[in-house]
Amino acid sequence: MEIDATTMPRTDHRCPSDPVGTVAVGTGRAGRGRTRRAGLAAVAALAATGLALAVPAAAHAADAAPSGPSGAATATVRASAASAARTPEAELAALEAGYADCPELPQGVDPARWRCEVHLATPRLRLGAADLPVLHPILMVHAEGPLADGTPGQVWGGWHSGGPTAVPGGLTGTPAGDRSPLLGLAVEAEYGGASDFYTGTMDMRFRLSGPLLPHGCTVGRSTPVSMHFQRAGSSEWVSRNPPLIHFSAYDDTFAVPAPEGCGPLTGLLSRRLGLPVAGGNLLSYDASYTFRTYDRLH
């Protein structure tokens, strides 16, 4: 993802229940992406390699310690992301597992001029009054290149996270919230249905979960949170053949609505997180990515 001054329509999918749906900008043709099984296999590959993003923290990063719920799968991904032992070769191998999610291309385009990009981002999040932990890594896949008429195009591939991240203090924001499993609260970033990797914009939702919360309790449920990321510093090309790039980005200008679909605890969560709020929020991340043109994918 190169964030520059290029302006183009956003890749707008509007199907929050299906994070691997695809649509090509300018074509109006929707289709299905690769299966979630392929994406989960890619996340498993990340865990198997002990992948870590050993790059400088993004500017404006929120200070928070990694944390997460119990469970073998999420614990494995969390340990992998925190591991300091990794090589560019291992990092590339993990990222390249994401090629399983590369979407089908629009009709009439040149595969040699389209590339599939696989991104791994480790976000830090502040919503309203709450500085939240470093979230589990997110694996994102998309394709970009010129459409048949020469205009820039993008196709969404997939979004896969390491699962919910526990919020210190739970529902109450006090030590009691940590002591009682019943008062637990966790957050997970989700794709909001629209993105533009040329300009660095993306819609996101933040799913809230816990023993007392109903399924579907979400910040940005009806209207996703619109992000407009800026680069923090320059990209670092760790390798050029095959490509491996590190970079950091952030957005500290977005507004956040109140949580929705949380039942009787909606008001409590709004007060706990200080939502809705027009400013003072932050999402920053360190990321790595690789890419391959479609004529070299198989």
Residue pairs with C-beta under 8 A, 6 or more apart in sequence:
1 117
1 119
1 197
1 200
1 289
2 197
2 198
3 198
3 199
3 200
3 229
3 230
3 231
3 249
4 198
4 199
6 152
6 198
6 199
7 198
7 199
8 25
8 151
8 152
8 196
8 198
8 199
9 25
9 26
9 196
10 25
10 194
10 195
10 196
10 201
11 23
11 25
11 142
11 154
11 155
11 156
11 194
11 195
11 196
11 197
12 23
12 193
12 194
13 21
13 22
13 23
13 30
13 156
13 193
13 194
14 193
14 194
15 21
15 193
16 190
16 191
16 192
16 193
16 205
16 224
19 36
19 158
19 159
19 160
19 190
19 191
20 32
20 33
20 34
20 35
20 36
20 39
20 101
20 156
20 157
20 158
20 159
21 30
21 31
21 32
21 33
21 156
22 30
22 31
22 32
22 33
22 103
22 104
22 155
22 156
22 157
23 29
23 30
23 31
23 155
23 156
24 105
24 106
24 147
24 153
24 154
24 155
25 147
25 152
25 153
25 154
25 155
26 147
26 149
26 151
26 153
27 106
27 107
27 147
27 153
29 106
29 107
31 103
31 104
33 101
33 103
33 156
33 157
33 158
34 100
34 101
34 102
34 103
34 157
34 158
36 158
36 160
38 100
38 101
38 158
39 98
39 100
39 101
39 139
39 141
39 158
39 159
39 160
40 160
41 97
41 100
42 94
42 97
42 98
42 100
42 101
42 118
42 139
42 160
43 77
43 139
43 160
43 161
43 162
45 93
45 94
45 97
46 77
46 80
46 81
46 94
46 97
46 120
46 137
46 139
47 73
47 76
47 77
47 79
47 80
48 80
48 94
49 80
49 86
49 90
49 91
49 93
49 94
50 79
50 80
50 83
50 85
50 86
50 90
51 80
51 81
51 83
51 86
51 90
51 91
51 94
51 120
51 137
52 80
52 81
52 82
52 83
52 84
52 85
52 86
53 81
53 120
53 122
53 137
53 246
53 286
53 287
53 288
54 84
54 86
55 236
55 246
55 247
55 248
55 286
55 288
56 233
56 248
56 286
57 248
57 284
57 286
58 124
58 232
58 248
58 249
58 250
58 284
58 285
58 286
59 232
59 233
59 248
59 250
59 284
60 232
60 250
60 252
60 282
60 284
61 124
61 250
61 284
62 124
62 125
62 126
62 131
62 132
62 282
62 284
63 131
64 124
64 131
64 132
64 133
64 134
65 133
65 134
66 78
66 81
66 82
66 133
66 134
66 165
67 133
67 134
67 165
67 166
67 168
68 74
68 75
68 78
68 133
68 136
68 162
68 163
68 164
68 165
68 166
68 186
69 163
69 164
69 165
69 166
69 184
69 186
71 163
73 163
74 136
74 162
74 163
74 164
77 136
77 137
77 162
77 163
78 136
78 162
81 122
81 136
81 137
81 162
88 238
88 239
88 244
91 238
91 244
91 288
92 239
92 242
92 244
92 290
94 120
95 118
95 120
95 244
95 288
95 289
95 290
96 118
96 242
96 290
96 292
98 118
98 120
98 139
98 141
98 158
99 116
99 118
99 141
99 292
99 297
101 118
101 141
101 157
101 158
101 160
102 116
102 141
102 143
102 157
102 294
102 297
103 116
103 141
103 142
103 143
103 155
103 156
103 157
103 158
104 155
105 111
105 114
105 143
105 145
105 155
105 294
106 147
106 148
106 153
106 155
107 148
108 147
108 148
109 145
109 146
109 147
109 148
109 153
110 145
110 146
111 293
111 294
111 295
112 293
112 294
112 295
113 145
113 146
113 293
114 143
114 144
114 145
114 146
114 293
114 294
115 143
115 144
115 145
115 291
115 292
115 293
115 294
116 141
116 142
116 143
116 157
116 291
116 292
116 293
116 294
116 297
117 141
117 142
117 143
117 144
117 197
117 289
117 290
117 291
118 139
118 140
118 141
118 289
118 290
118 291
119 139
119 140
119 141
119 287
119 288
119 289
120 137
120 138
120 139
120 140
120 287
120 288
120 289
121 137
121 138
121 140
121 285
121 286
121 287
122 134
122 135
122 137
122 138
122 285
122 286
122 287
123 134
123 135
123 138
123 189
123 283
123 284
123 285
124 132
124 134
124 135
124 282
124 283
124 284
124 285
125 132
125 135
125 187
125 189
125 206
125 282
125 283
126 132
126 280
126 281
126 282
126 283
127 206
127 219
127 256
127 273
127 274
127 275
127 277
127 281
128 256
128 273
128 274
128 275
128 276
128 277
128 280
128 281
129 273
129 274
129 277
130 167
130 173
130 272
130 273
130 274
132 165
132 167
132 187
133 165
133 166
133 167
133 168
134 165
135 161
135 165
135 187
135 188
135 189
136 161
136 162
136 163
136 164
136 165
136 188
137 161
137 162
138 159
138 160
138 161
138 162
138 189
139 158
139 159
139 160
139 161
140 157
140 158
140 159
140 191
141 157
141 158
141 159
142 154
142 155
142 156
142 157
142 195
142 197
143 154
143 155
143 157
143 294
144 152
144 153
144 154
144 155
144 197
144 198
145 152
145 153
146 152
146 153
147 153
152 198
154 195
154 196
154 197
154 198
156 195
159 190
159 191
161 188
161 189
161 190
163 188
164 186
164 187
164 188
164 207
164 209
165 186
165 187
165 188
166 184
166 185
166 186
167 185
167 186
167 187
168 178
169 175
169 177
169 178
169 185
170 176
170 177
170 178
170 180
170 183
170 184
170 185
170 210
171 177
171 183
171 184
171 185
171 210
171 212
171 265
171 268
171 269
171 272
172 183
172 272
173 272
176 183
177 183
177 184
177 185
181 211
182 211
182 212
183 210
183 211
183 212
184 210
184 211
185 208
185 209
185 210
185 213
185 269
185 272
186 208
186 209
186 210
187 206
187 207
187 208
187 209
188 206
188 207
188 209
189 204
189 205
189 206
190 204
190 205
190 206
190 207
190 218
191 202
191 203
191 204
191 205
192 202
192 203
192 204
192 205
192 220
192 224
192 225
192 226
193 203
193 224
194 201
194 202
194 203
194 224
195 201
195 202
195 203
196 202
199 228
200 228
200 229
200 230
200 231
200 249
201 226
201 227
201 228
201 229
202 226
202 227
202 229
203 220
203 224
203 225
203 226
203 227
204 220
204 224
204 225
204 227
204 283
205 218
205 219
205 220
205 221
205 224
205 225
206 218
206 219
206 220
206 225
207 217
207 218
207 219
208 217
208 218
208 219
208 259
208 262
208 269
209 215
209 217
212 265
213 262
213 263
213 265
213 269
214 261
214 262
214 263
216 261
217 259
217 260
217 261
217 262
217 263
217 265
217 266
217 269
218 259
218 260
218 261
219 225
219 256
219 257
219 258
219 259
219 260
219 273
219 275
220 256
220 257
221 259
221 260
221 261
222 260
223 257
225 254
225 255
225 256
225 257
226 254
227 251
227 254
227 283
228 251
228 253
228 254
229 249
229 250
229 251
230 249
230 250
230 251
231 247
231 248
231 249
232 248
232 249
232 250
232 284
233 247
233 248
234 247
235 245
235 246
235 247
236 245
236 246
236 247
237 243
237 244
237 245
238 244
238 245
238 246
238 288
242 290
242 292
243 290
243 291
244 288
244 289
244 290
245 288
245 289
245 290
246 286
246 287
246 288
247 286
247 287
247 288
247 289
248 284
248 285
248 286
248 287
249 284
249 285
249 287
250 282
250 283
250 284
250 285
251 282
251 283
251 284
252 281
252 282
252 284
253 279
254 281
254 283
255 276
255 277
255 278
255 279
255 281
256 275
256 276
256 277
256 281
257 275
257 276
258 266
258 270
258 275
258 276
259 266
259 269
259 270
259 273
259 275
260 266
262 269
269 275
270 276
